């Protein structure tokens, strides 16, 4: 009985903490980049995630034109 337990324990490979940490950082960075891209490039007030509020659009208006996103 103890030999089968040790054989199962040897078959399990430990996770690489560096790979898990890197995947978490990459996932967080991509999520933040997509959120920033949406608000900077596509949030137009009328189709905003906040309803018909244009505060985000007006706050990022000049940055939007500086980066080449049309909004008029």
C-alpha positions in Angstrom: 0.0 0.0 0.0 2.8 2.4 0.7 4.5 1.8 -2.6 1.4 2.8 -4.6 1.2 6.0 -2.5 4.8 6.9 -3.2 4.4 6.1 -6.9 1.4 8.5 -7.1 3.3 11.2 -5.3 6.2 10.9 -7.7 3.9 11.2 -10.7 2.6 14.6 -9.6 4.7 17.5 -10.9 5.0 20.6 -8.9 3.9 23.9 -10.5 6.5 26.4 -11.4 5.9 29.5 -9.3 7.7 31.8 -11.7 5.4 30.6 -14.6 2.3 31.1 -12.5 3.5 34.6 -11.4 4.3 35.6 -15.0 0.9 34.4 -16.2 -0.8 36.4 -13.5 1.1 39.6 -14.4 0.5 39.1 -18.1 -3.2 38.6 -17.5 -3.5 41.7 -15.3 -1.5 43.8 -17.8 -3.6 42.7 -20.8 -6.8 43.4 -18.8 -5.7 46.9 -17.8 -4.5 47.6 -21.4 -7.8 46.6 -22.8 -9.7 48.7 -20.3 -7.5 51.7 -21.1 -7.9 51.1 -24.8 -11.7 51.0 -24.5 -11.9 54.2 -22.5 -9.3 56.1 -24.6 -10.5 54.9 -28.0 -14.1 53.8 -28.0 -16.0 55.3 -25.1 -18.1 58.0 -26.9 -20.6 59.0 -24.2 -23.8 57.7 -26.0 -22.5 54.2 -26.0 -20.5 54.5 -22.8 -20.6 51.8 -20.1 -21.8 54.5 -17.8 -24.9 55.3 -19.8 -25.2 58.6 -21.7 -22.7 60.3 -19.4 -19.9 62.1 -21.3 -17.5 62.9 -18.5 -15.0 60.2 -19.5 -15.2 61.2 -23.1 -14.5 64.9 -22.3 -11.7 64.0 -19.8 -9.8 61.9 -22.4 -10.8 64.0 -25.4 -7.4 65.7 -26.2 -5.5 62.4 -25.6 -7.8 60.7 -28.0 -7.0 63.1 -30.7 -3.3 63.1 -29.9 -3.3 59.3 -30.4 -5.2 59.5 -33.7 -8.6 58.3 -32.5 -11.4 60.2 -34.3 -14.4 61.2 -32.2 -16.3 63.8 -34.2 
